[in-house]
Amino acid sequence: MAGYKIKTKSSAKKRFKFTNSGKIKRSKAKTNHILTKKDPKTKRNLRTSGTIAKADVPSVKRMLPYGK
């Protein structure tokens, strides 16, 4: 008998992507509004993606059960 399927959290699938090595990518915060007072260097650094902290990996993997 087949087991149950686990639902993926919709909020997590919009925010996180898996790399080929199994790490979890995220985009940086503070990029949506009130950008006029931010320095161009700051805005340029916010465009790059980062990886989530090691402590957050188990909870994100629970939210995304069918990721790598």
N, C-alpha and C positions, 0 to 999 in steps of 0.2 A: 504494500500500500504506500502510495506516495505521501511525503510529508507536506506540511503547510508551506505556502509561500509567504515570505515576509514582505510587508510593504516598505518601499523606500520613502524616506521623508522628503516631501517636495521642496522644502526650504533648503535642505542639504544638497539636493541634486542641482539646484540653481547656483549654489555658492562654491562647490568643490569639484575638482577634477583630479583623476589619478594620473600620475606619470607612468611611463613604461617600467620604471624601476620600483613602483609601488608606493612612492611618496604621494602626499596629497597636496595639491596646489590650491592656493586661495588668492583672491584679489585683495588689495589693501583698502582700508576704510578711509573715510573723509575725502572722497573723490566726487561727490554728487552736487553739492551746492556750496555757496559762499566761497567761491574759488578766487574772487577778485583780490581778497586780502592775502592770499597765499603767494609765496615767492615762486617764480618760475622753476627754480631748482627743486623745490619741494614737490610741485605738481609733476615734474618729470620723474622724480623718484617714486611717486605714488602710482605711476603707470605700470611699473614692473610688478610681476606677481611674486609671491613668496610661498613658502611651505608652512604648514601648520606646526605648532609646537609638538614635541614628542609626547607630552602629557595629554594632549587632545586627540591623539590618533585613535585610541580605543573607542571613544564616544562617537567620533565621526564614522568609523568603520561600522559601528552598530547602526548608524542612521543610513548608511549606504551598504546594505548586505551583499549586493551583487557586483560591487567594485572589485578591484584586484586585491 
